[in-house]
């Protein structure tokens, strides 16, 4: 009796299906939230991008100079591991660009905050936003929003104020900006100061809440918390004006069109978080990812965005990477899908785990796509061994959470041209789930001869034979 499929049948090379689509529940559709419209009078995205390009023109100029003058991969731009321009480099840029050294350093710092320059270890390199500067309005707007989010770093804080007081003002400014956005016009500084004082008082009251149970002795707080807030409000408004979010002068402040749009975007993110599509916003990363495993890819991404909007980016990225380190391969794949939604802020953390064998293939694919490689071609950054390890890991996810036909179809995504070659390399790669994957594949495959070969490979891995 001959097999319907020859033992050395060729495997078609196709891109694996997204794991979020694996479970049978994917056919359940959820009502979509209507796309929100910005407030009336908000300029079109193309016009907003033009404004952002003007605001960041000097920073982009310095970033382009560094790209051209220092060369790709050069570490001559920095000397302290923090992407601060070395003195010699700043002097050289000053001469080449006709700027003062102070201007060069200020523009360089702005470029870093806007993601036009990215820090990698002891060196800096042009960011993806700089590469897309002339052709991608959304990249430009994301860069400006990144600068807007970092307004408190764009202008030095007052040296004669306690850090705790400065932190309170930074925490309270979103409410001040929301009031400015709702006012849609000039607002007297005195009115903003009253609002700031109310919000700081609320923050202090919340901080003084006494939780249930035994507590350690309170740590004395600086007396400077009662210092006047007017100088700090002046600093905050000046810093926001320096990034182009508002105009400040004559005793009043007014949001610019860019600033008004950015505040609206932030308010929308809060609304999205409050209306978490599948109700996972308060869950830990692992539980959130398990909930998203039942969703279509688009619905899962909406859930990731809602979950991310409700917590600081740094802690969210840490949670996702910790979830990826677990034993569930499905969660590993979904965690990196969520990290794709995070985007550039996750890059340092993803790069830091690229040497961990379990996460390396996922991290390399993420970094390749982040660097602008087409997702269809990103797999080319993997070695044959890494691609095989990823194939086994994905197969483990399908075996645990998918259906038998999906596991059979997963054969088509292997990089090896024949089944015998695939089995040889799967046995050699050393994935901890190899035996379970091969047993599941043998049970699922309709071809008796191929199933027998797969079972034999599983037995050899289990017994350590050849």
C-alpha positions as a printed Julia matrix, in Angstrom:
466×3 Matrix{Float64}:
   0.0    0.0    0.0
   1.49   3.27  -1.04
   1.26   6.55   0.86
  -0.88   9.34  -0.45
   1.96  11.72   0.39
   5.57  10.77  -0.46
   7.89  10.7    2.51
  10.04  13.47   1.07
   7.12  15.62  -0.05
   8.04  19.24  -0.53
   6.76  21.72   2.05
   5.36  24.94   0.7
   6.91  27.94   2.43
   4.09  30.12   3.72
   3.89  32.6    6.52
   2.44  31.1    9.73
  -1.06  32.15  10.65
  -1.31  34.48  13.68
  -1.64  32.46  16.87
  -4.44  34.72  18.06
  -6.58  33.11  15.38
  -5.93  29.56  16.54
  -8.88  28.77  18.83
 -12.26  27.8   17.43
 -13.88  30.71  19.19
 -12.46  33.15  16.7
 -15.68  33.15  14.73
 -17.4   35.05  17.5
 -17.66  38.65  16.37
 -17.86  41.56  18.77
 -19.42  44.9   18.03
 -16.81  47.47  17.07
 -16.54  50.81  18.78
 -17.07  53.59  16.28
 -13.87  55.4   15.36
 -13.84  58.64  17.38
 -13.67  61.97  15.62
 -11.37  64.74  16.88
 -12.98  67.98  18.08
 -14.38  70.3   15.45
 -11.73  72.63  14.09
  -8.87  70.13  14.54
  -6.59  70.33  11.47
  -6.37  67.34   9.14
  -3.62  64.79   9.92
  -1.51  66.05   7.02
  -1.63  69.59   8.39
  -0.84  68.39  11.92
   2.13  66.49  10.52
   3.32  69.63   8.74
   3.19  71.5   12.05
   5.07  68.7   13.78
   7.77  68.71  11.1
   8.24  72.44  11.6
   8.43  72.01  15.37
  11.01  69.22  15.06
  12.91  70.58  12.05
  15.99  71.58  14.04
  16.1   68.23  15.84
  15.74  66.35  12.55
  18.55  68.43  11.05
  20.98  67.47  13.82
  19.88  63.82  13.66
  20.5   63.74   9.89
  23.88  65.39  10.39
  24.85  62.7   12.9
  23.69  59.98  10.52
  25.76  61.36   7.65
  28.82  62.58   9.55
  29.3   59.77  12.03
  28.32  56.87   9.81
  26.13  53.86  10.56
  27.01  52.04  13.74
  29.51  54.67  14.83
  29.83  55.22  18.54
  31.66  58.49  18.17
  28.55  60.51  18.89
  28.49  59.74  22.57
  30.91  59.18  25.37
  28.88  58.38  28.46
  26.52  55.58  27.43
  23.56  57.96  27.67
  23.67  59.29  24.1
  24.88  62.69  25.26
  27.01  64.32  22.57
  30.72  64.18  23.23
  32.4   67.6   23.35
  34.37  67.04  20.14
  31.26  65.86  18.3
  29.23  68.84  19.49
  31.96  71.21  18.33
  32.1   69.53  14.94
  28.32  69.72  14.54
  28.38  73.36  15.6
  30.83  74.22  12.8
  29.11  72.12  10.15
  25.6   73.38  10.9
  26.39  76.99  11.79
  24.9   76.67  15.27
  26.18  77.25  18.76
  27.19  74.24  20.82
  24.28  74.97  23.17
  21.84  74.85  20.24
  23.33  71.62  18.95
  23.01  69.94  22.35
  19.43  71.18  22.78
  18.43  69.93  19.33
  20.15  66.61  19.96
  18.24  66.15  23.22
  14.99  66.96  21.41
  15.85  64.39  18.74
  16.37  61.76  21.42
  13.06  62.55  23.14
  11.19  62.43  19.82
  12.72  59.11  18.79
  14.64  60.58  15.86
  17.75  59.24  17.58
  17.71  55.95  19.49
  20.12  54.89  22.22
  21.75  51.47  21.88
  24.23  50.7   24.62
  27.09  53.18  24.42
  26.08  54.56  21.04
  23.18  56.24  19.28
  21.77  55.67  15.83
  19.04  57.22  13.66
  15.58  56.11  14.74
  12.98  54.61  12.42
  11.0   57.86  12.6
  13.87  59.73  10.98
  13.97  57.14   8.18
  10.25  57.64   7.58
  10.31  61.41   8.12
   9.45  62.58   4.62
   6.96  59.86   3.68
   5.04  58.88   6.81
   2.89  61.52   8.53
   1.94  59.1   11.3
   5.62  58.53  12.17
   6.13  62.29  12.42
   3.09  62.72  14.66
   4.19  59.83  16.88
   7.56  61.5   17.22
   5.99  64.77  18.27
   3.65  63.04  20.72
   6.7   61.29  22.23
   8.24  64.73  22.75
   4.96  66.02  24.19
   4.88  63.11  26.65
   8.43  64.02  27.72
   7.73  67.73  28.21
   9.06  67.65  31.79
  12.46  66.58  30.44
  12.57  69.15  27.65
  13.26  72.09  29.95
  15.28  71.89  33.16
  13.15  71.92  36.3
  13.7   74.62  38.93
  16.75  73.81  41.01
  15.37  75.29  44.23
  12.32  73.02  44.54
  12.03  69.62  46.18
  11.77  66.72  43.7
   8.57  65.58  45.44
   6.88  68.9   44.67
   8.03  68.78  41.05
   6.69  65.23  40.73
   3.31  66.34  42.08
   3.05  69.11  39.51
   4.0   66.72  36.68
   1.31  64.29  37.89
  -1.28  67.07  38.07
  -0.61  68.64  34.67
  -2.81  66.23  32.65
  -5.85  67.74  34.39
  -4.59  71.24  33.64
  -4.08  70.32  29.98
  -7.53  68.73  29.81
  -9.05  71.97  31.11
  -7.13  73.95  28.5
  -8.36  71.57  25.81
 -12.0   71.86  26.89
 -11.7   75.65  27.12
 -10.64  75.84  23.45
  -9.07  79.23  23.95
  -6.87  81.38  26.2
  -7.1   80.66  29.93
  -5.73  83.03  32.62
  -2.79  81.61  34.53
  -4.54  82.41  37.82
  -7.33  80.02  36.87
  -4.83  77.32  35.95
  -3.03  77.84  39.26
  -6.27  77.33  41.19
  -6.88  74.09  39.28
  -3.3   72.93  39.86
  -3.54  73.58  43.59
  -6.8   71.64  43.8
  -5.33  68.68  41.96
  -2.13  68.64  44.03
  -4.28  68.7   47.17
  -6.19  65.7   45.85
  -2.94  63.86  45.17
  -1.7   64.53  48.68
  -5.0   63.36  50.16
  -4.86  60.13  48.14
  -1.29  59.58  49.3
  -2.35  59.94  52.94
  -4.95  57.17  52.75
  -4.12  54.51  55.36
  -4.35  50.95  54.0
  -5.74  48.11  56.12
  -3.36  46.06  58.27
  -0.01  46.68  60.01
   2.12  49.32  58.36
   5.79  50.34  58.72
   6.72  53.54  60.45
   6.05  56.56  58.2
   9.06  58.15  56.57
   9.3   61.9   57.22
   8.48  63.93  54.1
  10.23  67.16  53.08
   8.59  70.3   54.42
   8.92  71.86  50.98
   5.68  70.17  49.9
   3.84  73.29  51.07
   5.96  75.56  48.87
   4.09  77.88  46.47
   3.12  76.19  43.21
   3.16  79.3   41.01
   6.87  78.96  40.07
   6.36  75.3   39.22
   3.31  76.08  37.09
   5.39  78.7   35.3
   8.07  76.09  34.64
   5.53  73.53  33.4
   3.84  75.99  31.03
   7.19  77.17  29.7
   8.33  73.57  29.13
   5.1   72.71  27.31
   5.5   75.84  25.2
   9.06  74.79  24.33
   7.78  71.55  22.76
   5.04  73.36  20.85
   2.06  72.18  22.9
   0.87  75.64  23.92
   1.58  79.35  23.78
   2.34  81.11  27.05
   2.53  84.82  27.66
   0.6   87.86  28.8
  -0.68  86.03  31.87
  -2.52  83.35  29.89
  -1.96  80.04  28.12
  -3.52  78.57  24.98
  -3.1   75.12  23.49
  -1.72  75.03  19.97
  -3.59  72.91  17.4
  -0.96  70.21  17.92
  -1.31  70.42  21.69
  -5.11  70.3   21.55
  -5.01  67.28  19.27
  -2.47  65.48  21.48
  -4.55  66.05  24.63
  -7.62  64.74  22.79
  -5.63  61.64  21.77
  -4.63  61.05  25.41
  -8.23  61.46  26.58
  -9.33  58.97  23.92
  -6.76  56.48  25.18
  -8.23  56.78  28.65
 -11.71  56.2   27.22
 -10.47  53.13  25.36
  -8.95  51.82  28.56
 -12.19  52.44  30.44
 -14.11  50.55  27.74
 -11.8   47.55  27.53
 -13.42  45.52  24.73
 -13.15  42.15  26.46
 -12.87  43.27  30.08
  -9.21  42.39  30.65
  -7.95  45.84  31.56
  -7.45  45.04  35.27
  -5.9   41.63  34.7
  -2.23  40.78  35.0
  -0.42  40.38  31.69
  -0.65  36.58  31.65
  -4.4   36.54  32.32
  -4.97  39.34  29.81
  -3.11  37.38  27.14
  -5.14  34.26  27.89
  -8.29  36.28  27.42
  -6.99  37.63  24.11
  -6.27  34.1   22.86
  -9.99  33.78  22.1
 -10.13  36.97  20.02
  -9.53  37.73  16.38
  -6.2   39.51  15.73
  -7.79  42.97  15.35
  -9.88  42.55  18.49
  -6.81  41.29  20.37
  -4.83  44.37  19.33
  -7.64  46.6   20.59
  -7.5   44.77  23.9
  -3.71  45.18  24.07
  -4.09  48.93  23.47
  -6.7   49.22  26.23
  -4.56  47.24  28.67
  -1.45  49.28  27.85
  -3.28  52.61  28.16
  -4.18  51.78  31.75
  -0.63  51.36  33.08
   2.89  52.83  32.74
   4.68  51.61  29.63
   7.78  50.43  31.51
   5.93  48.15  33.94
   3.62  46.9   31.16
   6.59  45.84  29.01
   8.2   44.08  31.99
   4.95  42.18  32.66
   4.64  41.1   29.03
   8.22  39.85  28.86
   7.79  37.94  32.13
   4.67  36.32  30.67
   6.65  35.4   27.56
   9.2   33.57  29.71
   6.54  31.13  30.94
   5.87  27.59  29.76
   2.88  28.42  27.55
   4.1   28.99  24.0
   0.83  30.63  22.98
   1.32  33.34  25.6
   4.87  33.82  24.33
   3.63  34.59  20.84
   0.8   36.81  22.08
   3.13  38.71  24.42
   5.29  39.74  21.48
   2.17  40.7   19.52
   1.29  43.01  22.42
   4.86  44.35  22.4
   4.37  45.23  18.72
   1.5   47.45  19.85
   3.83  49.09  22.38
   6.29  49.9   19.59
   9.5   51.87  20.06
   9.35  52.24  23.9
   9.71  48.45  24.18
  12.84  48.29  22.01
  15.5   48.38  24.79
  13.74  45.65  26.78
  13.2   43.43  23.73
  16.85  43.88  22.73
  17.94  42.94  26.25
  16.25  39.51  26.03
  17.53  38.64  22.55
  20.2   36.39  24.1
  17.68  34.28  26.03
  17.22  31.08  23.99
  13.48  30.86  24.7
  12.78  34.43  23.6
  15.51  34.98  21.02
  13.57  34.12  17.82
  10.62  36.26  18.9
  12.89  39.14  19.9
  14.83  39.02  16.63
  11.64  39.09  14.57
  10.31  41.97  16.67
  13.52  43.95  16.24
  13.64  43.29  12.51
  10.1   44.59  12.03
  10.86  47.53  14.32
  13.84  48.38  12.11
  11.57  48.55   9.07
  11.95  45.09   7.55
   8.74  43.87   5.95
   7.03  41.35   8.28
   6.88  38.93   5.35
  10.68  39.0    5.12
  11.54  39.34   8.81
  12.06  35.57   9.2
  15.24  35.91   7.13
  17.04  37.36  10.18
  16.76  33.97  11.91
  19.32  31.23  11.54
  18.07  27.83  10.43
  18.32  26.59  14.03
  16.41  29.59  15.42
  13.69  29.19  12.78
  13.35  25.51  13.66
  13.13  26.27  17.37
  10.4   28.82  16.62
   8.57  26.27  14.47
   8.52  23.8   17.38
   7.45  26.49  19.84
   4.6   27.57  17.59
   3.6   23.95  17.06
   3.46  23.54  20.85
   1.07  26.48  21.04
  -1.12  24.99  18.31
  -1.05  21.57  19.96
  -2.1   23.03  23.31
  -4.7   25.51  22.11
  -5.58  24.82  18.48
  -7.12  22.03  16.47
  -5.58  19.04  14.7
  -6.0   20.46  11.16
  -4.09  23.57  12.2
  -1.19  21.46  13.42
  -1.11  19.61  10.09
  -1.16  22.9    8.19
   1.67  24.15  10.41
   3.97  21.77   8.49
   3.76  24.18   5.56
   5.48  26.95   7.51
   8.68  24.98   8.13
  11.85  26.28   6.5
  13.04  22.76   5.67
  12.14  21.59   2.15
  11.32  17.98   3.12
   9.73  16.21   6.07
  12.82  14.05   6.81
  15.0   17.16   6.96
  12.48  18.85   9.24
  12.43  15.86  11.6
  16.22  15.67  11.72
  16.56  19.35  12.57
  13.66  19.33  15.05
  15.34  16.47  16.91
  18.62  18.38  17.0
  17.29  21.75  18.11
  16.58  20.63  21.68
  13.22  22.29  22.3
  11.74  20.98  25.58
   8.37  20.31  23.94
   9.74  18.38  20.96
   8.37  14.98  21.97
   4.88  16.3   22.72
   4.78  18.24  19.46
   5.84  15.26  17.36
   3.39  12.92  19.09
   0.54  15.39  18.54
   1.53  15.86  14.89
   1.68  12.1   14.33
  -1.78  11.68  15.85
  -3.21  14.49  13.74
  -1.7   13.76  10.33
  -3.89  11.76   7.92
  -0.99  10.14   6.05
  -0.05   6.85   7.75
   3.51   6.73   6.43
   4.3   10.29   7.45
   2.64   9.8   10.83
   4.77   6.69  11.38
   7.96   8.62  10.58
   6.98  11.38  12.99
   6.2    8.89  15.77
   9.58   7.24  15.21
  11.28  10.63  15.54
   9.36  11.33  18.75
  10.48   7.98  20.19
  14.1    8.66  19.26
  14.01  12.07  20.97
  12.37  10.53  24.03
  14.92   7.73  24.34
  17.92   9.71  23.16
  18.49   7.28  20.31
  19.29   7.93  16.68
